[in-house]
Amino acid sequence: MIQKQNPVNAVGNKTPMHAALNILSRRQVSTGQMRFMLSRKGYALDDIQSCIEKLEGWGYLNDMVLARNILGAMIRNAPCGKKRCFYELRKRRFDRDLAETLIQEAYSEFDERDLAHAAAKQYAKNKTKWTLKDRERLARWLFRRGFTEATILSVAKTFGRVGDYE
């Protein structure tokens, strides 16, 4: 009886599925990240696509759940604006439409000013006195966190009052 051999990669004797499971054993990745990593290893696009379809069928790749988890952790641990969340999801190679939809869904529960105020509190943990230069630094920091200009202006103007240090 002739035994069917698995397709091999030019780099080694691993199949795309073996490489994908090896990647997933370390951490969760998006479908786009998996596609990128496997193509960088030299696997054929058809083999990569069939591998990804199997992984999605088994539930090992689920972009919606992973993106929701990432967004939830970002908002909970280090509040940031929509622009920063979108950047982080695109950096992890999530689909643009999926990222936009999930960000709108996640931010429907929150007010951006409240998130910016919470972020400013984290920034100013040990600060007791606020100068103009400190407010400018806070505004730049909030901008890098992805908040809109109107929100930054509002928070920078009002932040530093008595109740903000608690």
C-alpha positions as CSV (number, residue, x, y, z in Angstrom):
1,M,0.0,0.0,0.0
2,I,1.4,3.4,-1.0
3,Q,1.2,6.0,1.8
4,K,0.3,9.6,0.8
5,Q,2.9,12.0,2.0
6,N,2.1,15.5,3.3
7,P,3.2,18.4,1.2
8,V,6.5,19.9,2.3
9,N,7.8,23.4,2.4
10,A,11.0,24.3,0.7
11,V,12.3,25.6,4.0
12,G,11.9,22.4,5.9
13,N,9.7,19.3,6.2
14,K,6.8,21.1,8.0
15,T,3.3,21.5,6.5
16,P,1.5,24.8,6.7
17,M,-0.8,23.3,9.3
18,H,2.1,22.2,11.5
19,A,3.6,25.7,11.3
20,A,0.2,27.4,12.0
21,L,-0.4,25.2,15.1
22,N,3.1,26.0,16.2
23,I,2.3,29.7,16.0
24,L,-1.0,29.3,17.7
25,S,0.6,27.3,20.6
26,R,2.3,30.5,21.6
27,R,-0.5,33.1,21.2
28,Q,-3.7,33.9,19.4
29,V,-3.3,35.7,16.1
30,S,-5.7,37.2,13.6
31,T,-6.3,35.5,10.2
32,G,-4.3,38.3,8.5
33,Q,-1.4,37.7,10.8
34,M,-1.5,34.0,10.2
35,R,-1.6,34.5,6.5
36,F,1.3,36.9,6.6
37,M,3.4,34.6,8.9
38,L,2.8,31.5,6.7
39,S,3.5,33.4,3.5
40,R,6.8,34.7,5.0
41,K,7.8,31.1,5.6
42,G,7.4,30.3,1.9
43,Y,4.2,28.3,1.8
44,A,1.9,28.4,-1.3
45,L,-1.1,30.7,-1.1
46,D,-3.5,27.8,-1.8
47,D,-2.0,25.7,1.0
48,I,-2.2,28.8,3.3
49,Q,-5.9,29.4,2.5
50,S,-6.9,25.8,3.0
51,C,-5.0,25.7,6.3
52,I,-6.7,28.9,7.5
53,E,-10.1,27.6,6.5
54,K,-9.5,24.5,8.6
55,L,-8.3,26.5,11.6
56,E,-11.4,28.7,11.4
57,G,-13.6,25.6,11.1
58,W,-12.0,24.2,14.3
59,G,-12.4,27.6,16.1
60,Y,-8.7,28.2,16.4
61,L,-8.9,31.4,14.4
62,N,-11.7,33.8,15.2
63,D,-11.1,37.4,14.3
64,M,-14.3,38.8,15.9
65,V,-13.6,37.3,19.3
66,L,-9.9,38.2,19.3
67,A,-10.6,41.8,18.2
68,R,-13.2,42.2,20.9
69,N,-10.8,40.9,23.5
70,I,-8.1,43.2,22.4
71,L,-10.4,46.2,22.3
72,G,-11.8,45.4,25.8
73,A,-8.3,45.1,27.2
74,M,-7.2,48.3,25.6
75,I,-10.2,50.3,26.9
76,R,-10.1,48.7,30.4
77,N,-6.3,48.8,31.0
78,A,-5.1,51.9,29.2
79,P,-8.1,54.0,27.9
80,C,-7.5,55.2,24.4
81,G,-9.4,56.8,21.6
82,K,-10.9,55.3,18.5
83,K,-8.0,56.2,16.3
84,R,-5.5,54.4,18.5
85,C,-7.8,51.3,18.7
86,F,-8.1,51.3,14.9
87,Y,-4.4,51.6,14.5
88,E,-3.7,48.7,16.9
89,L,-6.2,46.4,15.2
90,R,-4.8,47.2,11.7
91,K,-1.3,46.7,13.0
92,R,-2.4,43.1,13.9
93,R,-3.7,42.7,10.4
94,F,-7.5,42.6,11.1
95,D,-9.9,43.4,8.3
96,R,-10.6,47.2,8.0
97,D,-14.4,46.8,8.0
98,L,-14.3,44.4,10.9
99,A,-12.1,46.8,12.9
100,E,-14.4,49.8,12.2
101,T,-17.5,47.9,13.1
102,L,-16.1,46.5,16.4
103,I,-14.7,49.9,17.4
104,Q,-18.1,51.6,16.8
105,E,-19.8,48.8,18.8
106,A,-17.2,49.0,21.7
107,Y,-17.4,52.9,21.9
108,S,-21.2,53.0,21.8
109,E,-21.0,52.0,25.5
110,F,-18.5,54.7,26.5
111,D,-18.2,58.5,26.4
112,E,-14.9,59.5,24.9
113,R,-14.5,62.3,27.4
114,D,-14.8,59.9,30.3
115,L,-12.2,57.6,28.8
116,A,-9.9,60.6,28.1
117,H,-10.4,61.7,31.7
118,A,-9.6,58.2,33.0
119,A,-6.5,58.2,30.9
120,A,-5.4,61.6,32.2
121,K,-5.8,60.3,35.7
122,Q,-3.5,57.4,34.9
123,Y,-1.0,59.9,33.4
124,A,-1.2,62.2,36.4
125,K,-0.9,59.6,39.2
126,N,1.6,61.4,41.3
127,K,1.1,65.0,40.1
128,T,-0.1,67.5,42.6
129,K,0.6,70.8,40.8
130,W,-0.3,71.6,37.2
131,T,1.5,74.2,35.1
132,L,0.7,75.2,31.5
133,K,3.6,73.0,30.3
134,D,2.1,70.0,32.2
135,R,-1.2,70.6,30.4
136,E,0.5,70.7,27.1
137,R,2.3,67.5,27.8
138,L,-1.0,65.9,28.8
139,A,-2.6,67.1,25.6
140,R,0.2,65.6,23.5
141,W,0.0,62.3,25.4
142,L,-3.8,62.1,24.9
143,F,-3.3,62.8,21.2
144,R,-0.9,59.9,21.0
145,R,-3.5,57.8,22.8
146,G,-5.8,58.4,19.9
147,F,-8.4,60.9,21.3
148,T,-10.0,63.5,19.1
149,E,-8.8,67.1,19.3
150,A,-12.1,68.4,20.8
151,T,-11.9,65.8,23.6
152,I,-8.3,66.6,24.3
153,L,-9.1,70.3,24.5
154,S,-12.0,69.7,26.9
155,V,-10.0,67.4,29.2
156,A,-6.8,69.6,29.2
157,K,-8.8,72.7,30.1
158,T,-10.6,71.1,33.0
159,F,-8.0,68.6,34.3
160,G,-6.0,69.4,37.3
161,R,-8.8,70.5,39.6
162,V,-9.3,69.2,43.1
163,G,-11.4,66.1,42.3
164,D,-9.1,64.8,39.6
165,Y,-6.5,63.4,42.0
166,E,-8.6,60.7,43.7
